[in-house]
Each structure stands twice: as C-alpha cells, then as structure tokens.
Amino acid sequence: MHSPTLVILVAILLVVVTAVLSTVWHFNRNIPGLRLWALSFLCASLFSSSLLVRDHMPEVLSVVLVQVVNALAAYLCWLGARAYMGRAPRNHWYAGAAIVVLLALSVYFTAVVPHAGARFFLSGVFSGGCFLLTAHTLARGGFRRVPMRYLLAGVLGVHGVWVLARPVLFRLIEHPETHLLEQLPQWVVLEATVALVLIAFGVLMLTNEFVTSELRHLAEVDPLTSVFNRRAFLILLDKGLSHAQRTRTPLAVLVVDLDHFKQINDTWGHQCGDDALRHFAQLAQQCLRREDVMGRQGGEEFAILLPRTDGAAAAKVAERLRARVHDQPLNIGQRSIALTVSIGITLSTGEDLAEVVMQRADEAMYLAKKRGRNRVEMQAVQTPAQMPETAGA
C-alpha cells in the first residue's frame, strides 16, 4: 500500500475520532480538556485532508495551511492535557510567535529555496516538542492510582521522540523535492496511524477516569461541606482501627456538634444554617493534619479521626478547634453570627469496632452539652476490670 492511500485512511480515521470525541464532549461538557482534544483531532483531520488536496491549491497557501493545522493539532493536545490536569492555561503569545517563525521558514523553503525536507523537519520540531510536553504534563498522580495517564504519556512521549527523529532516521531532510508524499516511507504514515489510534483511545480512557472519579466523589463526599459523608467516614474508621491494632499505635475519634444549630436555622434561615456548616468545616480543616479524616454524620454533627494520636494530643486538637470556632464567627454581610461547638473524644482499644468507638465519642459529646456546651469532654475507656458486675455474676 503506498503512502497517499494510507493518508486517505488516516484522514477517514481522524474524522471518525473527531466525531466521537465531539459527541462525548457534547454530553459531558464538564470533563476538562476534552473540548481541546476534540479540536486537536479536528486540526489533525484538516492536516490529512490538506495533504490530499495540495495539488489543487497554490503551493505557498498549501504549505501554510498544512503547517498551521499540524502545529495547532499538537499545541491543542498539550493544552488539553494541561486543562485535564487542572493547570493554568499557557500564555499563547509564545506559541503564536513559534508558529509565526515556523510559517516564515516554511514559506522561505517553498518560495525562495524550495526544500520539502526542511519543511518536514521544521514541522516535526514544533509538533514533536508539543507531544513531549503533553507527556510530561500527564505523568502525574502515581501509576497505581491513575495508570491510564502514564500509559497515554508513554504513547505521547514515544510519538514525540519519533516525530523529532524521523526526518533524520529516513534522511527525509535531504530531499529537496517540492512534494514528499510519494517519497514518504510507509513506516512514517503507519506510525502516525497507530499513534493516533492509541492517543484517541487514551483520551477516551481519561474521560472514563474522570467520570469514575466524579461518581466516587459523589458517593463519598458530603456535597454541602465537601468532607466525607457518614458511610465513607465509617469505612475509613474501620481501616484506621485495623491499622492501629496492627501497628499498636493510638487512635482518637472526635464527635463535634454545633451548639444551638436549630436556633440558627429558625432565626436566620436554612441558607444561613448551610453557611454555618460550611464555615465550621473550613475552620476544622485548618486545625487538622493531612492524614486526619473528617466526616459529616448528619445534620450539624461531624466526626474526626486522628491516627497516631493519644488522649493528650487529641484534647489539644479539640480545644484548638473549639477556640477557633468560638473566636471566628460567621460573617454574612453586616451580620456576625457567633458559633460554638461541643466536642466528645474517645480513644480506641485493641479490639474496638467502629460502632462502639463512635458511640463512646457520641456519649462524650452529649456530656459536653449537658455540662454547658462550648466545651470538650473525653469518654474514658473501661477495661474489663472496671466493668460493673452483672446481677448473675
């Protein structure tokens, strides 16, 4: 099969991929980077099509069109990766300047000193560099947690190196012919075909990764306060208790309840109550370490898991949280709403279940409320020797 026929097949494939990605983006517009990747494949489609109709256009115009859409395809691929990874957009002036230089040199090697090999080399330098930057951008997050990012980064990295090296490997830069399409080795077009298929597959897998992550987030996180919900917190508490038992390290659990929360809702409205919950969650996160876990148990009650924390350290954390909430009221417009919390603490024992630990911490929290609110209480763990004797003993 000769190269022009392969280019036709690539053009058809690119049109199909562009249509698929555009459709997926149309129904999932919240997926970052997907629109840019769809535009990247659209530019690649235009690139392949422009190669096929080059004989029906003025030569300089054909060269300019080919170089522009090829450069944009690679650049948009990089921008899509940056958007997907949550990184700020680049300053497009630098890319614009590089494309202008690329076009100027391409026109020079077309109208002044015709040399198709030199144009092919220039195109590879820009697009190959963009593919390598895309690979570097995606290789983040840990292979075990997000393997598809690294697999796609590997494909893009290999393709980028190939694009940079192919003019030298096949000595294409030595060809002064005006048109290189007939002289292109089939391996060049075949590699581009395989790379495009793998990149398209990788983009779709990243789309699936994002959707799966969003569903997991919805299943585990409280939408109002952005902390774990009750179900996710209890799962993490189980894991924390198991780890504490294996490593024989202390573990503390806090149950926190906003005082007089019903009064806030009745006086200021439920929107203000929601603001109070968010305000508390933000203050609490400021008092916690990276490894600490916080979850909303329902209503105005929260729970906090403190790994490798003994009673004295847990009491300091709880007191710091209580003081911070007391000293930083909720400010809404001209209103300042004072907040206080009652906090109960308990420590895990060697064989504790999550439900038992939560019950003890809950009892300590109610004891804090009973003794006046805006205070911290610790529930002592009773050993078997301290347990009251039953009537039948």
FITORRO-157781 format. One record per atom (N, C-alpha, C): x, y, z. Coordinates in pm, whole numbers, padded with zeros to 5 digits, always signed. Each point is the difference from the previous one (the first is absolute). Last residue first. Layout:
# FITORRO-157781
XYZ/...
END
This chain:
# FITORRO-157781
-02361-01243+08822/+00140-00035+00024/+00017-00063+00135/-00406+00185-00215/+00017-00144+00003/+00143-00043+00032/-00140+00458-00043/-00076-00060+00109/+00025-00149+00011/+00391+00304-00202/-00142-00022-00031/-00067-00073+00114/+00436+00349+00016/-00041-00140+00002/-00150-00010-00029/+00329+00396-00193/-00085-00037+00115/-00044-00145-00011/+00469+00185-00204/-00139-00018-00041/-00084-00041+00122/+00485+00064-00022/-00079+00114+00046/-00148-00017-00031/+00335-00316-00131/+00001+00004+00146/-00085+00111+00056/+00062-00055-00476/-00086-00104+00057/-00004+00005+00152/+00099+00463-00225/+00062-00131-00016/-00091-00105+00061/-00124+00503-00206/-00003-00091+00114/+00065-00132-00036/+00061+00524-00174/-00024-00136-00046/+00008-00093+00119/-00143+00545-00023/+00099-00099+00038/-00040-00137-00050/-00119+00493-00198/-00065-00120+00053/+00108-00103+00031/+00006+00566-00031/+00057-00126-00045/-00070-00117+00069/-00107+00555-00148/-00005-00106+00099/+00059-00128-00060/-00051+00582-00079/+00053-00128-00046/-00008-00100+00115/-00295+00481-00146/+00104-00061+00081/+00039-00135-00059/-00394+00309-00084/+00123+00073-00028/+00115-00054+00087/-00451-00140+00216/+00036+00026-00140/+00130+00080-00011/-00234-00190+00411/-00002+00142-00033/+00035+00038-00142/-00047-00448+00224/+00077+00081+00094/+00016+00145-00044/-00227-00330-00267/-00067-00001+00131/+00070+00091+00099/+00192-00070-00427/-00120+00082-00010/-00070+00010+00136/+00369-00282-00029/+00044+00140-00015/-00120+00093-00012/-00082-00458+00004/+00042+00042+00133/+00047+00146-00004/-00104-00209-00402/-00123+00035+00073/+00032+00041+00144/+00359-00150-00264/-00051+00126-00053/-00127+00043+00073/+00187-00418+00105/+00084+00109+00052/-00048+00135-00050/-00209-00384-00170/-00036+00019+00141/+00082+00113+00063/+00109-00128-00436/-00130+00067+00001/-00046+00027+00144/+00387-00254-00070/+00026+00140-00032/-00129+00081+00002/-00037-00463+00063/+00067+00062+00113/+00028+00148-00025/-00190-00253-00353/-00095+00015+00110/+00066+00067+00121/+00266-00110-00373/-00087+00113-00028/-00100+00023+00114/+00276-00378+00026/+00080+00123+00014/-00087+00122-00021/-00194-00416-00082/+00023+00019+00144/+00078+00128+00024/-00079-00136-00445/-00125+00044+00063/+00020+00028+00149/+00361-00181-00255/-00026+00140-00034/-00124+00051+00071/+00272-00386+00241/-00070+00013-00127/-00032+00147-00024/+00410-00232+00321/-00119+00084-00021/-00058-00016-00140/+00394-00200+00266/-00100-00078-00072/-00127+00080-00030/+00400+00186+00231/+00053-00098-00094/-00105-00069-00086/-00119+00485+00169/+00069-00108+00069/+00038-00106-00102/-00092+00562-00042/-00030-00138-00036/+00075-00096+00091/-00187+00504+00133/+00114-00069-00056/-00039-00143-00033/-00285+00501+00043/+00026-00134+00053/+00121-00056-00070/-00312+00497+00077/+00120-00072-00042/-00002-00140+00059/-00346+00464-00124/+00025-00120+00078/+00118-00076-00058/-00227+00534-00013/+00086-00103-00058/+00018-00114+00099/-00311+00472-00154/+00025-00094+00109/+00072-00120-00060/-00043+00550-00166/-00014-00144-00023/+00024-00076+00130/-00151+00530-00224/+00077-00079+00096/-00024-00147-00029/-00072+00540-00232/-00013-00145-00003/+00082-00062+00112/-00234+00510-00183/+00092-00075+00086/-00031-00149-00007/-00082+00406-00363/-00071-00104+00075/+00102-00082+00078/-00073+00496-00271/+00104-00084+00057/-00069-00100+00094/-00136+00365-00440/-00033-00082+00115/+00121-00082+00044/-00042+00292-00392/+00021+00079+00121/-00025-00081+00126/+00102-00284-00410/-00035+00140-00017/+00035+00079+00125/+00068-00436+00126/-00081+00005-00121/-00048+00143-00018/+00360-00323+00320/-00034+00135-00046/-00072-00008-00133/+00129-00326+00458/-00041+00002-00140/-00044+00140-00037/+00370-00087+00396/-00143-00014-00032/-00025+00001-00150/+00420-00105+00327/-00020+00042-00139/-00147-00021-00038/+00181-00118+00434/+00063+00131-00027/-00025+00051-00141/-00164-00430+00161/-00052+00104+00089/+00052+00138-00038/+00166-00379-00228/-00140+00021-00036/-00059+00113+00085/+00437-00132+00104/-00004+00064-00132/-00144+00029-00042/+00078-00240+00402/+00036+00141+00012/-00009+00073-00134/-00073-00469+00009/-00107+00070+00073/+00029+00149+00008/+00334-00275-00188/-00117+00013-00088/-00112+00076+00069/+00379-00101+00254/+00035+00098-00103/-00116+00022-00096/-00046-00334+00322/-00007+00133+00063/+00036+00109-00100/+00036-00449-00140/-00140+00034+00024/-00012+00140+00060/+00432-00175-00061/-00063+00025-00130/-00144+00045+00020/+00232-00134+00382/+00053+00126-00051/-00063+00037-00134/-00106-00416+00191/-00062+00108+00077/+00050+00136-00048/+00198-00386-00182/-00137+00017-00051/-00070+00113+00072/+00427-00126+00150/+00008+00069-00129/-00138+00024-00057/+00026-00246+00399/+00046+00137+00023/+00004+00079-00131/-00110-00468-00017/-00103+00083+00062/+00040+00145+00017/+00246-00257-00394/-00043-00045+00132/-00099+00100+00060/+00146-00147-00526/-00025+00112+00092/-00049-00055+00133/+00072-00204-00467/+00123+00018+00078/-00010+00118+00095/-00387+00040-00333/+00092-00114+00013/+00124+00038+00080/-00509+00197-00021/+00137+00047+00018/+00093-00121+00016/-00532+00158-00181/+00089-00111+00031/+00144+00052+00003/-00531+00214+00051/+00137+00019-00045/+00084-00117+00049/-00555+00182-00096/+00094-00088+00068/+00138+00018-00061/-00516+00285+00052/+00116-00041-00077/+00085-00095+00084/-00532+00258-00031/+00097-00084+00071/+00109-00049-00094/-00426+00258-00079/+00112+00085+00042/+00107-00078+00075/-00314-00255-00345/-00039+00124+00068/+00122+00085+00031/+00176-00452-00093/-00140+00033-00021/-00036+00126+00076/+00442-00193-00044/-00082-00113+00042/-00148+00022-00024/+00496+00167-00221/-00127+00051+00052/-00091-00118+00028/+00563+00018+00005/-00123-00038-00069/-00122+00061+00066/+00596-00023-00038/-00119+00066+00054/-00122-00040-00081/+00558-00141+00119/-00119-00022-00082/-00120+00064+00069/+00591+00028-00021/-00123-00004+00078/-00121-00007-00093/+00462+00052-00148/-00047-00137+00016/-00127-00012+00083/+00217+00425-00087/-00037-00061-00128/-00059-00138+00018/-00061+00326+00413/+00112-00039-00082/-00049-00064-00129/-00277+00381+00299/+00031-00141-00017/+00123-00021-00087/-00244+00418+00113/+00057-00054+00124/+00053-00141-00016/-00228+00248-00348/+00120+00077+00034/+00070-00055+00124/-00419-00170-00146/+00108-00047-00087/+00130+00072+00030/-00395+00138+00223/+00050-00128+00050/+00117-00051-00085/-00231+00392-00134/+00080+00024+00120/+00062-00130+00052/-00297-00032-00362/+00123+00068-00041/+00091+00026+00120/-00428-00179+00080/+00084-00099-00068/+00133+00062-00043/-00331+00284+00189/+00061-00088+00100/+00095-00100-00067/-00248+00277-00282/+00097+00080+00076/+00071-00087+00103/-00358-00185-00241/+00118+00014-00084/+00111+00075+00073/-00411-00038+00220/+00063-00132-00012/+00126+00007-00086/-00262+00389+00037/+00064-00030+00128/+00072-00135-00005/-00262+00134-00367/+00124+00079+00006/+00076-00029+00129/-00424-00191-00047/+00095-00065-00090/+00134+00073+00001/-00348+00197+00242/+00044-00123+00064/+00099-00077-00085/-00206+00379-00180/+00100+00039+00098/+00051-00123+00076/-00346-00070-00292/+00119+00037-00078/+00112+00042+00093/-00428-00094+00180/+00078-00119-00029/+00124+00031-00084/-00212+00370+00345/-00039-00075-00120/+00096-00114-00030/-00019+00318+00388/+00060+00058-00120/-00037-00073-00129/-00181-00124+00442/+00017+00146+00005/+00043+00058-00134/-00058-00474+00068/-00128+00066+00026/+00013+00151-00007/+00392-00269-00047/-00092-00021-00112/-00130+00077+00018/+00305+00007+00355/+00057+00073-00115/-00093-00013-00120/-00104-00249+00381/-00029+00142+00021/+00054+00084-00115/+00099-00457+00013/-00140+00021-00036/-00039+00147+00016/+00427-00141+00147/-00007+00013-00146/-00144+00023-00046/+00259-00033+00451/-00117+00083-00032/-00017+00019-00152/+00464-00199+00089/-00097+00033+00104/-00111+00090-00055/+00307-00386-00255/-00019+00146+00011/-00111+00029+00101/+00335-00435-00001/-00136+00042-00030/-00011+00152+00018/+00375-00454-00049/-00020+00144+00018/-00142+00037-00040/+00358-00436+00137/-00133+00031-00053/-00029+00145+00038/+00475-00322-00052/-00074+00114+00053/-00137+00005-00064/+00433-00374+00091/-00118+00038-00079/-00072+00113+00073/+00528-00264-00019/-00105+00075+00068/-00112+00034-00096/+00449-00361+00081/-00092+00060-00096/-00112+00067+00078/+00541-00252+00058/-00127+00057+00050/-00081+00061-00113/+00328-00433-00069/+00011+00146+00015/-00134+00055+00047/+00167-00464-00151/-00004+00032+00143/+00027+00149+00025/-00050-00262-00423/+00123+00073+00032/+00009+00039+00147/-00381-00240-00171/+00118-00071-00051/+00128+00067+00044/-00413+00202+00116/+00016-00127+00069/+00125-00074-00046/-00124+00397-00219/+00046+00031+00136/+00022-00128+00080/-00186-00036-00433/+00142+00038-00007/+00055+00029+00139/-00459-00091-00034/+00077-00119-00034/+00149+00029-00004/-00295+00359+00064/+00004-00085+00119/+00083-00126-00027/-00077+00291-00363/+00088+00061+00098/+00014-00084+00126/-00305-00133-00335/+00138-00020-00045/+00099+00058+00100/-00454+00073+00086/+00030-00144+00009/+00145-00028-00039/-00158+00434-00064/+00021-00027+00142/+00032-00148+00022/-00121+00141-00430/+00136+00043+00032/+00031-00023+00148/-00436-00094-00141/+00093-00091-00070/+00144+00035+00034/-00333+00287+00159/+00001-00125+00076/+00090-00104-00066/-00064+00413-00223/+00077+00019+00123/+00008-00130+00079/-00268+00015-00391/+00144-00002-00032/+00083+00015+00127/-00468+00030+00050/+00038-00133-00047/+00150-00008-00027/-00191+00420+00123/+00003-00096+00110/+00050-00137-00046/+00179+00404-00290/-00132-00027+00057/+00011-00111+00104/+00402+00359-00130/-00057-00132-00024/-00141-00010+00059/+00134+00485-00142/+00071-00099+00080/-00066-00136-00027/-00156+00429-00184/+00116-00057-00070/+00090-00084+00091/-00445+00239+00069/+00120+00040+00073/+00130-00050-00064/-00441-00081-00200/-00010+00132+00061/+00133+00046+00057/-00073-00440-00203/+00003+00109-00098/-00002+00138+00061/+00224-00468+00180/-00120+00079+00029/-00001+00122-00091/+00251-00470-00127/+00017+00135+00054/-00135+00067+00021/+00074-00447-00199/+00077+00004+00123/-00002+00135+00071/-00215-00117-00430/-00039-00106+00091/+00067+00013+00137/+00098+00299-00362/-00139+00018+00040/-00044-00103+00103/+00430-00042-00187/-00007+00120+00084/-00143+00023+00050/+00075-00342-00308/+00053-00037+00131/-00007+00118+00096/-00119+00081-00441/-00101-00085+00064/+00046-00044+00139/+00304+00245-00263/-00111+00084+00041/-00109-00082+00070/+00365-00229-00186/+00042+00077+00116/-00112+00090+00052/-00072-00239-00397/+00006-00092+00113/+00038+00074+00127/+00012+00241-00400/-00138-00030+00036/-00004-00091+00122/+00423+00096-00181/-00059+00119+00061/-00142-00027+00046/+00226-00340-00237/+00063+00023+00131/-00063+00118+00072/-00129-00086-00445/-00058-00098+00091/+00057+00016+00141/+00190+00263-00331/-00138+00042+00020/-00071-00094+00097/+00424-00117-00139/+00007+00110+00097/-00139+00056+00027/+00034-00324-00331/+00023-00061+00131/+00014+00106+00109/-00038+00142-00447/-00128-00057+00045/+00015-00067+00136/+00389+00164-00200/-00087+00112+00037/-00135-00051+00049/+00303-00318-00171/+00044+00053+00129/-00087+00115+00048/-00073-00181-00430/-00041-00096+00103/+00037+00052+00138/+00154+00250-00360/-00146+00012+00009/-00054-00094+00108/+00454-00035-00098/-00027+00127+00068/-00151+00020+00017/+00145-00374-00246/+00032-00015+00142/-00028+00128+00078/-00056+00009-00469/-00098-00093+00059/+00024-00012+00151/+00310+00251-00246/-00129+00070+00008/-00107-00088+00064/+00426-00189-00089/+00007+00099+00109/-00133+00072+00017/+00049-00301-00362/-00005-00071+00128/-00002+00099+00117/+00055+00186-00427/-00132-00062+00012/-00016-00070+00134/+00420+00183-00116/-00096+00107+00030/-00140-00058+00020/+00335-00292-00140/+00022+00040+00139/-00099+00108+00040/-00003-00134-00448/-00052-00105+00086/+00017+00035+00147/+00187+00285-00326/-00146+00013+00002/-00061-00106+00091/+00465-00014-00058/-00034+00131+00055/-00151+00013+00015/+00185-00381-00214/+00011-00006+00146/-00038+00132+00066/+00029-00057-00477/-00127-00041+00057/+00006-00004+00152/+00307+00344-00276/-00004-00143+00031/-00133-00036+00066/+00051+00417-00344/-00007-00034+00142/+00003-00152+00019/-00011+00250-00425/+00125-00056+00048/-00003-00040+00147/-00372+00203-00232/+00029-00123-00073/+00128-00067+00052/-00131+00417+00186/-00101-00100+00031/+00031-00132-00069/+00234+00442-00010/+00060-00117+00063/-00099-00115+00017/+00097+00470-00325/-00099-00084+00068/+00068-00125+00053/+00268+00329-00203/-00109+00084+00046/-00101-00080+00079/+00521-00147-00014/-00119+00000-00084/-00111+00085+00061/+00460-00106+00169/-00042+00136-00036/-00130+00003-00080/+00247-00341+00381/-00083+00004-00121/-00039+00143-00032/+00247-00152+00392/+00088+00015-00116/-00079+00009-00130/-00194-00081+00431/+00043+00140-00007/+00089+00025-00120/-00160-00434+00122/-00098+00078-00076/+00043+00146-00014/+00191-00431+00204/+00077+00094-00083/-00095+00084-00087/-00105-00325+00358/-00029-00037-00139/+00065+00097-00100/+00072+00059+00469/+00005-00145-00017/-00020-00041-00145/-00045+00457+00129/+00139-00043-00005/+00009-00150-00027/-00426+00199+00047/+00066+00060-00116/+00145-00045-00014/-00259-00157+00382/-00026-00064-00129/+00064+00072-00120/+00000+00124+00494/+00112-00075-00058/-00024-00047-00142/-00324+00249+00274/+00124+00078-00005/+00109-00071-00079/-00408-00222+00074/-00024+00115-00088/+00126+00086-00012/+00009-00361+00305/-00003-00047-00139/-00018+00116-00097/-00028+00088+00459/+00139-00030-00037/+00007-00045-00146/-00431+00071+00174/+00074+00126-00010/+00145-00021-00041/-00272-00378+00086/-00039+00065-00125/+00076+00132-00019/+00058-00228+00405/+00061-00076-00109/-00031+00065-00135/-00211+00190+00375/+00145+00020+00006/+00072-00072-00113/-00465-00060+00053/+00030+00134-00050/+00151+00027+00000/-00152-00405+00187/-00028+00002-00144/+00038+00135-00060/+00032-00041+00466/+00102-00080-00068/-00019+00000-00151/-00325+00209+00269/+00123+00080-00002/+00113-00076-00071/-00401-00227+00075/-00016+00098-00107/+00124+00089-00010/-00003-00305+00350/+00002-00073-00126/-00014+00096-00118/-00038+00174+00433/+00139-00034-00031/+00010-00078-00130/-00428+00116+00165/+00075+00123-00031/+00142-00033-00043/-00282-00346+00152/-00027+00039-00138/+00073+00129-00037/+00009-00195+00451/+00092-00058-00099/-00021+00050-00142/-00106+00148+00508/-00051+00045-00130/+00089-00055-00112/+00072-00148+00448/-00130+00066+00018/-00061+00041-00133/+00432-00206+00023/-00099-00094+00052/-00138+00064+00011/+00376+00263-00141/-00041-00098-00100/-00109-00093+00052/+00086+00523+00143/+00032-00135+00045/-00054-00106-00094/-00008+00506-00032/-00106-00062+00079/+00028-00140+00049/+00189+00250-00467/-00016+00048+00137/-00107-00085+00070/+00174+00081-00501/+00064-00098+00088/+00001+00050+00144/-00162+00260-00381/-00093-00104+00044/+00059-00095+00103/+00256+00360-00208/-00112+00056+00076/-00088-00109+00060/+00360-00112-00294/+00052+00047+00130/-00113+00053+00088/-00104-00122-00443/+00035-00119+00078/+00048+00039+00139/-00080+00347-00305/-00126-00063+00042/+00026-00123+00086/+00367+00215-00196/-00055+00081+00109/-00131-00059+00051/+00190-00199-00377/+00082-00029+00118/-00048+00080+00121/-00206+00085-00412/-00038-00133+00048/+00082-00039+00124/+00104+00408-00221/-00131+00007+00068/-00042-00135+00055/+00395+00022-00260/+00018+00066+00129/-00130+00009+00078/-00018-00166-00439/+00066-00096+00090/+00023+00059+00137/-00173+00282-00339/-00099-00097+00046/+00061-00102+00095/+00294+00329-00189/-00107+00062+00079/-00096-00104+00056/+00351-00151-00281/+00056+00063+00120/-00110+00058+00087/-00106-00184-00428/+00025-00100+00103/+00054+00059+00129/-00063+00276-00384/-00130-00043+00054/+00019-00100+00113/+00382+00134-00236/-00053+00109+00083/-00133-00039+00064/+00191-00302-00312/+00079+00005+00123/-00055+00108+00095/-00184-00031-00429/-00040-00118+00078/+00073-00001+00136/+00121+00324-00317/-00131+00030+00056/-00049-00115+00089/+00400-00062-00233/+00019+00100+00107/-00134+00036+00064/-00004-00286-00375/+00057-00067+00116/+00021+00095+00116/-00146+00161-00426/-00107-00065+00075/+00053-00069+00125/+00164+00418-00303/+00060-00116+00066/-00104-00064+00091/+00117+00464-00343/-00091-00114+00016/+00071-00122+00057/+00085+00526+00028/+00087-00117-00017/-00087-00125+00019/-00244+00396-00044/+00136+00052-00024/+00096-00115-00029/-00468-00083+00096/+00005+00099-00107/+00140+00045-00035/-00075-00338+00340/-00094-00030-00108/+00020+00094-00118/+00230+00023+00426/+00041-00125-00063/-00100-00048-00105/-00097+00398+00236/+00135+00018-00057/+00044-00125-00074/-00400-00014+00242/-00017+00077-00123/+00134+00021-00069/+00012-00206+00417/-00063-00088-00097/-00023+00070-00133/+00166+00245+00367/+00102-00089-00054/-00058-00095-00105/-00301+00284+00220/+00095+00081-00077/+00107-00088-00064/-00311-00200+00296/-00060+00034-00128/+00096+00079-00088/+00137-00105+00440/-00015-00122-00078/-00055+00030-00139/+00016+00350+00310/+00135-00034-00047/-00004-00124-00088/-00400+00116+00206/+00035+00101-00102/+00138-00028-00057/-00144-00264+00359/-00069-00037-00123/+00031+00100-00112/+00169+00089+00430/+00067-00117-00057/-00065-00042-00131/-00199+00350+00244/+00127+00043-00058/+00074-00116-00065/-00397-00096+00233/-00028+00076-00121/+00127+00046-00069/+00033-00213+00417/-00035-00096-00105/-00028+00072-00131/+00078+00272+00369/+00121-00076-00032/-00026-00100-00112/-00361+00252+00174/+00090+00083-00081/+00125-00077-00041/-00360-00157+00297/-00001-00042-00140/+00093+00083-00088/+00003-00153+00528/-00003+00124-00075/+00014-00034-00148/-00222-00369+00324/+00127+00062-00034/-00023+00135-00066/-00335-00241+00372/+00031+00010-00143/+00133+00071-00022/-00077-00277+00457/-00042+00126-00061/+00037+00003-00149/-00108-00465+00255/+00106+00100-00003/-00046+00122-00079/-00218-00450+00093/-00033+00113+00085/+00106+00107+00005/-00035-00422-00265/+00076-00009+00125/-00024+00119+00092/-00203-00017-00430/-00043-00121+00070/+00069-00012+00136/+00127+00351-00291/-00134+00022+00055/-00047-00121+00080/+00409-00035-00225/+00012+00095+00110/-00137+00026+00064/+00014-00270-00386/+00060-00069+00115/+00013+00094+00120/-00153+00183-00404/-00099-00092+00055/+00053-00073+00121/+00295+00274-00245/-00093+00080+00079/-00109-00087+00063/+00301-00209-00297/+00067+00040+00124/-00093+00081+00090/-00158-00112-00423/+00014-00123+00078/+00067+00030+00133/-00030+00343-00315/-00128-00022+00068/+00002-00129+00083/+00377+00093-00269/-00010+00099+00109/-00129-00019+00078/+00076-00266-00389/+00091-00037+00108/-00013+00094+00120/-00258+00097-00382/-00040-00132+00051/+00089-00040+00117/+00104+00394-00239/-00113+00018+00091/-00044-00133+00059/+00337-00003-00330/+00050+00060+00123/-00113+00016+00102/-00118-00154-00427/+00083-00101+00068/+00053+00053+00133/-00243+00290-00281/-00089-00098+00063/+00080-00110+00070/+00248+00336-00231/-00083+00059+00106/-00083-00106+00069/+00267-00122-00378/+00081+00028+00119/-00084+00055+00115/-00209-00079-00420/+00047-00125+00058/+00076+00025+00130/-00138+00375-00253/-00114-00069+00060/+00045-00128+00070/+00323+00241-00245/-00041+00075+00119/-00114-00073+00072/+00142-00175-00412/+00101-00021+00103/-00040+00070+00130/-00274+00067-00380/-00008-00138+00047/+00099-00026+00113/+00015+00416-00218/-00120-00010+00083/-00013-00140+00057/+00345+00070-00306/+00028+00070+00125/-00119-00011+00095/-00051-00184-00436/+00096-00072+00082/+00024+00067+00134/-00473+00022-00259/+00132+00062-00016/+00098-00058+00101/-00389-00328-00125/+00014+00129+00068/+00134+00062-00036/-00152-00449-00114/-00107+00087-00052/+00003+00138+00066/+00291-00369+00117/+00025+00028-00141/-00103+00093-00061/-00027-00162+00457/+00106+00100-00017/+00023+00037-00147/-00312-00309+00259/-00048+00097-00101/+00107+00104-00032/+00069-00358+00323/-00062-00066-00115/-00040+00097-00110/+00179+00146+00421/+00104-00072-00075/-00057-00060-00127/-00294+00206+00304/+00075+00099-00077/+00115-00064-00077/-00258-00266+00296/-00078+00039-00118/+00077+00098-00087/+00187-00128+00414/+00000-00112-00094/-00074+00036-00129/-00007+00324+00342/+00137-00021-00048/+00005-00112-00104/-00402+00083+00229/+00025+00101-00104/+00139-00014-00059/-00107-00275+00363/-00081-00038-00116/+00022+00097-00116/+00198+00101+00410/+00071-00111-00064/-00076-00049-00122/-00205+00326+00262/+00112+00058-00073/+00082-00109-00069/-00345-00144+00277/-00058+00070-00116/+00112+00061-00085/+00117-00195+00408/-00023-00101-00104/-00068+00061-00123/+00069+00286+00364/+00130-00048-00046/-00017-00104-00111/-00380+00158+00225/+00050+00099-00097/+00135-00042-00056/-00180-00263+00341/-00084-00014-00119/+00046+00097-00109/+00206+00036+00417/+00045-00120-00070/-00083-00024-00125/-00127+00353+00278/+00127+00031-00065/+00055-00121-00075/-00390-00056+00259/-00028+00086-00116/+00128+00032-00076/+00038-00241+00405/-00057-00082-00106/-00030+00084-00125/+00176+00162+00440/+00092-00036-00107/-00061-00073-00118/-00250-00020+00473/+00101+00098-00041/+00090-00055-00110/-00525-00101+00119/+00128-00071-00002/+00108+00095-00050/-00474+00104+00023/+00076+00030+00121/+00135-00071+00004/-00346-00049-00342/+00077+00122-00017/+00081+00039+00125/-00265-00405-00230/+00080+00004+00125/+00089+00123-00002/-00290-00113-00366/-00081-00052+00110/+00073+00001+00133/+00214+00157-00396/-00132+00064-00003/-00086-00044+00117/+00426-00203-00081/+00009+00132+00065/-00137+00068+00005/+00031-00408-00230/+00021-00022+00143/+00006+00132+00074/-00022+00023-00465/-00126-00048+00056/+00011-00022+00150/+00387+00116-00237/-00093+00114+00004/-00134-00040+00061/+00324-00336-00076/+00039+00087+00111/-00093+00120+00013/-00072-00291-00366/-00024-00070+00128/+00033+00091+00117/+00094+00158-00436/-00145-00007+00023/-00031-00066+00135/+00448+00010-00141/-00046+00135+00033/-00149+00000+00030/+00189-00399-00154/+00042+00028+00137/-00048+00138+00044/-00077-00121-00449/-00081-00082+00090/+00034+00030+00146/+00260+00206-00330/-00135+00055-00003/-00090-00077+00096/+00433-00162-00066/+00000+00123+00079/-00138+00065+00004/+00070-00380-00276/+00007-00036+00142/-00008+00123+00089/+00030+00064-00465/-00131-00054+00036/-00005-00035+00149/+00412+00141-00170/-00095+00112-00001/-00140-00048+00039/+00339-00322-00057/+00022+00078+00123/-00101+00114+00007/+00002-00256-00391/-00054-00077+00112/+00015+00075+00132/+00198+00190-00379/-00147+00003-00014/-00064-00075+00116/+00464-00016-00034/-00044+00132+00046/-00151+00013-00009/+00200-00387-00175/+00002-00001+00146/-00048+00133+00056/+00054-00030-00461/-00115-00079+00042/-00008-00007+00152/+00377+00217-00193/-00125+00077-00017/-00124-00077+00043/+00431-00230+00016/-00026+00101+00102/-00127+00081-00022/+00030-00508-00193/+00087+00117-00007/-00052+00109+00092/-00017-00562+00008/-00086+00119+00000/+00090+00124+00000/
END
